[in-house]
């Protein structure tokens, strides 16, 4: 898949996930609230996104051609932009 194709597909996935799970900034805030309870210290939505990107990078270290992880990182980069603006 081309670079443009990956970015377009990531945008499509983000739109679909927004319909299913709500807007990314609100979804990441909800996850941050839960992780804060689990971990016993405040977690920000940006930290949630960075941890998700790190998870995908760890998976890519095993298989750098794994298209799903590459796609997810592109999507999470866009979500990071949303939660930090």
N, C-alpha and C positions, 0 to 999 in steps of 0.2 A: 504494500500500500504506500502511496506517495505521502510526502509530508502534508500536503494540503488535504489529502484524503483522511489522514489520521486526525487532523485538527477538526475537520468537518464531522467525522464520526464521533469524536469526543464531544463536540457541541450537541450533536443529536442525542447522545447518551445523557448528557447533563439535562437536556430538556425533558427527556423521558423520566429521569430520576426525580426531577423537580415535581413532576406530576404525581409520582408515586410517594415520595418522601417529604415534599415541601421544598420551599426555597433553600438553596444551599446554606445561606448565612444562618437561617433559623435551625436547620438540621444540625449544622456543626455546633451551634450554641447548645442544643439539646444534648448532643453527645458530650460536649465539654462539661455540662452540668452533671451528667451521670458519671463520667470519668473522675470528676472532682470528688464525688462521694466515694467512689471505689478506691481512689488513691489517697484520699485524706488531705488533699491540698488543691488549691484552685488550678484549673486547667482552662486555657483559653481556646476559643474556636480555631484560632490560627495554629495553636499547638496540636490540636486534633488533626488538622489537615497535614501539618508537617510530619506527624507520626504515621499517617496513612501513606504519604509519599515515601517515607523511610521503609515501610513495610513492602511497598512495591519495588523499591530499589534492592531490598534484600532478596526478593524473588528474582529480580533481573540478574543479580549476581550469579544465580544458579543457571539461568537460561536467558542471556541477553537478547534473544530473538522473540521472547514471549510477548506477542502482540497485545494481549489483554492488559498486561502490566504497563506496557508503553502507553497504551490508550488511557489507562487510569491515571497515570502520572500527568499526562496532558490535561485531563479533566480536573484533577486536584490542583494543578497550577492555576487554573481559572478560578476554582473555588477559593484558593488562597487570596487571590486578588479581591474577590467579593467580600471575604471576611475581614480584610485589612483596610478597606477603603473607608 
